[in-house]
Amino acid sequence: MTYSHLFEDVCCSRRGVNEKTLEAVIFLALEIAREGREGRKIGTLFVVSDHEEVLKRSKNLILDPLFGHPDEMKKIDDPNMRETVKELAQLDGAFIVADNGVVVSACRYIDASSKGIELPLGLGSRHMAAASITKDTKAVAVVVSESSIVRVFDDGRIVSEIIPEIWLLSRYSIHLTGPYTERHGAQIAVISEK
C-alpha cells in the first residue's frame, strides 16, 4: 500500500525541491521515528536540496563517514544506504541530501543564524537548526524528534507535522499556527499547512 497521497501538501512544487527526494527522506524519517535503533528512540535531521549552500553553512562534527564513497552508493532510495543512515542517525549532526537524492554528508553541525526564528516552546536545538537553515537557504528540513514526531520545515517555519502512530495524536498538540489539513492513513497522520 502506498501512502504518497498523504504527503501531497508537503511534497509539492511550492517547496522548490525534488518532490520524490523529499518524499523518500520523509519515509526514511518515519521509519527512524517508528523503529528507533537498538531499542531506543533517536532523533535526527535531514536537510534536503540546495546542498552546496547548506555545506557552506555547516561543518562536520566528526570525520564524515560518507566522504569518498561514490554517489551511486549514497542514493536515499537504495536499501543499503537507508540502513546506513539509520545507523549513522545515532550519531550527532545532520544529513545533507542533494536534490537528486544523494546523501552527500552526515554528522554535520548546522551553523545558521536563529535571528527572527520563533518556534513553539519545547522544541530543541535540532528544530532550531532546521528552521534556521531553511530560512537562510532554499533547502527543506525534515526533523525526527525523539518523541517519534516528524516535522518538516520550509522558509524558517514548521510546515507539516507527521505523527507515525495514531495513538500519539490524542496526546499531541498541533504546532502549526495557521489553517491546516489533516490526512490519515494506516497508523499515520499528516498535518500540513494549507
C-alpha positions as a Markdown table, in Angstrom:
| # | Residue | x | y | z |
|---|---|---|---|---|
| 1 | Met | 0.0 | 0.0 | 0.0 |
| 2 | Thr | 1.3 | 3.5 | -0.9 |
| 3 | Tyr | 1.0 | 6.5 | 1.3 |
| 4 | Ser | 2.1 | 9.1 | -1.2 |
| 5 | His | -1.3 | 10.7 | -1.2 |
| 6 | Leu | -0.8 | 11.6 | 2.5 |
| 7 | Phe | 2.1 | 13.8 | 1.6 |
| 8 | Glu | 0.6 | 15.8 | -1.3 |
| 9 | Asp | 0.5 | 19.0 | 0.8 |
| 10 | Val | 4.1 | 18.6 | 1.9 |
| 11 | Cys | 5.9 | 17.1 | -1.2 |
| 12 | Cys | 4.7 | 19.7 | -3.7 |
| 13 | Ser | 6.2 | 22.0 | -6.2 |
| 14 | Arg | 5.9 | 25.1 | -4.0 |
| 15 | Arg | 8.7 | 23.7 | -1.8 |
| 16 | Gly | 11.1 | 24.2 | -4.7 |
| 17 | Val | 12.8 | 20.8 | -4.1 |
| 18 | Asn | 12.7 | 17.5 | -5.8 |
| 19 | Glu | 9.4 | 16.0 | -4.6 |
| 20 | Lys | 10.5 | 12.4 | -5.0 |
| 21 | Thr | 13.6 | 13.0 | -2.9 |
| 22 | Leu | 11.7 | 14.8 | -0.2 |
| 23 | Glu | 9.2 | 12.0 | -0.1 |
| 24 | Ala | 11.9 | 9.4 | 0.2 |
| 25 | Val | 13.5 | 11.4 | 3.1 |
| 26 | Ile | 10.2 | 11.6 | 4.9 |
| 27 | Phe | 9.6 | 7.9 | 4.5 |
| 28 | Leu | 13.0 | 7.2 | 5.9 |
| 29 | Ala | 12.4 | 9.7 | 8.8 |
| 30 | Leu | 9.2 | 7.9 | 9.6 |
| 31 | Glu | 11.0 | 4.6 | 9.7 |
| 32 | Ile | 13.5 | 6.0 | 12.1 |
| 33 | Ala | 10.7 | 7.6 | 14.2 |
| 34 | Arg | 8.9 | 4.3 | 14.4 |
| 35 | Glu | 11.8 | 1.9 | 14.8 |
| 36 | Gly | 14.4 | 3.9 | 16.7 |
| 37 | Arg | 17.7 | 1.9 | 16.9 |
| 38 | Glu | 18.7 | -0.9 | 19.2 |
| 39 | Gly | 15.6 | -0.5 | 21.3 |
| 40 | Arg | 15.7 | 3.2 | 21.9 |
| 41 | Lys | 14.2 | 6.3 | 20.3 |
| 42 | Ile | 16.5 | 8.5 | 18.4 |
| 43 | Gly | 16.2 | 11.9 | 16.7 |
| 44 | Thr | 17.9 | 13.2 | 13.6 |
| 45 | Leu | 17.8 | 16.0 | 11.0 |
| 46 | Phe | 17.8 | 15.8 | 7.2 |
| 47 | Val | 18.4 | 18.9 | 5.1 |
| 48 | Val | 17.2 | 18.4 | 1.5 |
| 49 | Ser | 18.3 | 20.3 | -1.6 |
| 50 | Asp | 20.5 | 23.4 | -2.0 |
| 51 | His | 23.2 | 21.2 | -0.7 |
| 52 | Glu | 26.2 | 23.3 | -1.8 |
| 53 | Glu | 24.9 | 26.3 | 0.2 |
| 54 | Val | 24.0 | 24.1 | 3.2 |
| 55 | Leu | 27.5 | 22.6 | 3.2 |
| 56 | Lys | 28.9 | 26.2 | 3.3 |
| 57 | Arg | 26.7 | 26.9 | 6.4 |
| 58 | Ser | 27.7 | 23.7 | 8.2 |
| 59 | Lys | 30.7 | 21.7 | 9.3 |
| 60 | Asn | 31.4 | 18.2 | 10.3 |
| 61 | Leu | 31.4 | 17.2 | 14.0 |
| 62 | Ile | 33.5 | 14.1 | 13.2 |
| 63 | Leu | 35.2 | 12.8 | 10.1 |
| 64 | Asp | 32.4 | 12.4 | 7.5 |
| 65 | Pro | 31.5 | 8.7 | 7.3 |
| 66 | Leu | 30.1 | 9.3 | 3.7 |
| 67 | Phe | 33.0 | 11.2 | 2.3 |
| 68 | Gly | 34.8 | 9.4 | -0.6 |
| 69 | His | 32.0 | 6.9 | -1.3 |
| 70 | Pro | 30.6 | 7.0 | -4.9 |
| 71 | Asp | 27.3 | 8.9 | -5.4 |
| 72 | Glu | 25.6 | 5.8 | -6.8 |
| 73 | Met | 26.1 | 4.1 | -3.4 |
| 74 | Lys | 24.6 | 7.0 | -1.5 |
| 75 | Lys | 21.2 | 7.3 | -3.1 |
| 76 | Ile | 18.4 | 7.8 | -0.5 |
| 77 | Asp | 16.2 | 5.2 | -2.1 |
| 78 | Asp | 19.0 | 2.5 | -2.0 |
| 79 | Pro | 18.2 | -0.1 | 0.8 |
| 80 | Asn | 21.8 | -0.3 | 1.8 |
| 81 | Met | 22.1 | 3.5 | 2.1 |
| 82 | Arg | 18.8 | 3.6 | 4.1 |
| 83 | Glu | 20.2 | 1.1 | 6.6 |
| 84 | Thr | 23.5 | 3.1 | 6.8 |
| 85 | Val | 21.6 | 6.3 | 7.5 |
| 86 | Lys | 19.7 | 4.5 | 10.3 |
| 87 | Glu | 23.0 | 3.5 | 11.9 |
| 88 | Leu | 24.5 | 7.0 | 11.4 |
| 89 | Ala | 21.4 | 8.7 | 12.8 |
| 90 | Gln | 22.6 | 7.5 | 16.3 |
| 91 | Leu | 25.5 | 10.0 | 15.9 |
| 92 | Asp | 25.1 | 13.7 | 16.4 |
| 93 | Gly | 24.5 | 16.0 | 13.5 |
| 94 | Ala | 22.5 | 16.4 | 10.3 |
| 95 | Phe | 22.4 | 14.6 | 7.0 |
| 96 | Ile | 22.7 | 16.7 | 3.9 |
| 97 | Val | 20.7 | 15.3 | 0.9 |
| 98 | Ala | 21.2 | 16.7 | -2.6 |
| 99 | Asp | 18.1 | 17.4 | -4.7 |
| 100 | Asn | 18.9 | 14.3 | -6.8 |
| 101 | Gly | 18.6 | 12.0 | -3.8 |
| 102 | Val | 22.3 | 11.6 | -2.9 |
| 103 | Val | 23.2 | 11.8 | 0.8 |
| 104 | Val | 26.3 | 13.9 | 0.4 |
| 105 | Ser | 27.3 | 14.3 | 4.0 |
| 106 | Ala | 26.5 | 13.1 | 7.5 |
| 107 | Cys | 27.2 | 14.3 | 11.1 |
| 108 | Arg | 27.0 | 18.0 | 10.1 |
| 109 | Tyr | 26.7 | 20.9 | 12.6 |
| 110 | Ile | 24.3 | 23.4 | 11.1 |
| 111 | Asp | 25.7 | 26.9 | 11.6 |
| 112 | Ala | 22.9 | 29.3 | 10.5 |
| 113 | Ser | 21.5 | 32.3 | 12.3 |
| 114 | Ser | 18.5 | 31.8 | 14.5 |
| 115 | Lys | 17.7 | 35.5 | 14.4 |
| 116 | Gly | 14.0 | 36.0 | 13.7 |
| 117 | Ile | 13.1 | 32.3 | 14.2 |
| 118 | Glu | 10.2 | 31.6 | 16.5 |
| 119 | Leu | 9.4 | 28.1 | 17.5 |
| 120 | Pro | 6.9 | 26.7 | 20.0 |
| 121 | Leu | 8.4 | 26.1 | 23.4 |
| 122 | Gly | 9.6 | 22.5 | 24.0 |
| 123 | Leu | 11.3 | 22.1 | 20.6 |
| 124 | Gly | 15.0 | 21.7 | 20.8 |
| 125 | Ser | 18.2 | 22.7 | 19.0 |
| 126 | Arg | 17.6 | 20.2 | 16.2 |
| 127 | His | 14.4 | 22.1 | 15.3 |
| 128 | Met | 16.1 | 25.4 | 15.6 |
| 129 | Ala | 18.8 | 24.3 | 13.2 |
| 130 | Ala | 16.2 | 23.1 | 10.8 |
| 131 | Ala | 14.2 | 26.4 | 10.9 |
| 132 | Ser | 17.4 | 28.4 | 10.6 |
| 133 | Ile | 18.9 | 26.6 | 7.7 |
| 134 | Thr | 15.7 | 26.7 | 5.7 |
| 135 | Lys | 15.3 | 30.4 | 6.3 |
| 136 | Asp | 18.9 | 31.1 | 5.1 |
| 137 | Thr | 18.8 | 28.7 | 2.1 |
| 138 | Lys | 16.4 | 27.1 | -0.4 |
| 139 | Ala | 16.5 | 23.8 | 1.4 |
| 140 | Val | 13.7 | 22.0 | 3.2 |
| 141 | Ala | 14.5 | 20.2 | 6.5 |
| 142 | Val | 13.0 | 17.1 | 8.0 |
| 143 | Val | 13.4 | 16.5 | 11.7 |
| 144 | Val | 12.8 | 13.3 | 13.6 |
| 145 | Ser | 12.1 | 14.0 | 17.2 |
| 146 | Glu | 13.0 | 11.5 | 19.9 |
| 147 | Ser | 9.2 | 11.7 | 20.7 |
| 148 | Ser | 8.6 | 10.0 | 17.3 |
| 149 | Ile | 7.1 | 13.0 | 15.6 |
| 150 | Val | 8.5 | 14.0 | 12.2 |
| 151 | Arg | 8.4 | 17.8 | 11.4 |
| 152 | Val | 9.0 | 19.4 | 8.0 |
| 153 | Phe | 10.5 | 22.9 | 7.9 |
| 154 | Asp | 10.5 | 25.3 | 5.0 |
| 155 | Asp | 11.4 | 29.0 | 4.9 |
| 156 | Gly | 12.2 | 29.1 | 8.6 |
| 157 | Arg | 8.9 | 27.6 | 9.9 |
| 158 | Ile | 7.1 | 24.3 | 10.5 |
| 159 | Val | 5.0 | 23.4 | 7.5 |
| 160 | Ser | 4.0 | 19.9 | 8.5 |
| 161 | Glu | 3.9 | 17.5 | 11.4 |
| 162 | Ile | 3.7 | 13.8 | 10.8 |
| 163 | Ile | 2.6 | 11.6 | 13.6 |
| 164 | Pro | 3.6 | 8.0 | 12.8 |
| 165 | Glu | 1.4 | 6.3 | 15.4 |
| 166 | Ile | -2.2 | 7.3 | 15.6 |
| 167 | Trp | -2.3 | 6.8 | 19.4 |
| 168 | Leu | 0.1 | 9.7 | 19.8 |
| 169 | Leu | -2.3 | 12.0 | 18.1 |
| 170 | Ser | -4.7 | 12.0 | 21.1 |
| 171 | Arg | -1.8 | 13.1 | 23.3 |
| 172 | Tyr | -0.4 | 15.7 | 20.9 |
| 173 | Ser | -1.0 | 19.4 | 20.4 |
| 174 | Ile | -0.5 | 20.8 | 16.9 |
| 175 | His | 2.3 | 23.4 | 16.5 |
| 176 | Leu | 1.2 | 24.8 | 13.2 |
| 177 | Thr | 0.0 | 28.4 | 13.6 |
| 178 | Gly | -2.3 | 28.8 | 10.6 |
| 179 | Pro | -5.0 | 26.8 | 8.9 |
| 180 | Tyr | -4.1 | 23.2 | 8.3 |
| 181 | Thr | -5.2 | 20.0 | 6.6 |
| 182 | Glu | -5.2 | 16.6 | 8.2 |
| 183 | Arg | -4.8 | 13.3 | 6.3 |
| 184 | His | -5.0 | 9.9 | 7.8 |
| 185 | Gly | -3.7 | 6.5 | 6.7 |
| 186 | Ala | -2.9 | 3.2 | 8.4 |
| 187 | Gln | -1.4 | 4.3 | 11.7 |
| 188 | Ile | -0.2 | 7.7 | 10.4 |
| 189 | Ala | -1.5 | 11.2 | 10.5 |
| 190 | Val | -0.1 | 14.0 | 8.3 |
| 191 | Ile | -0.9 | 17.6 | 9.4 |
| 192 | Ser | 0.1 | 20.3 | 6.9 |
| 193 | Glu | -0.4 | 24.0 | 6.5 |
| 194 | Lys | -2.9 | 24.9 | 3.8 |
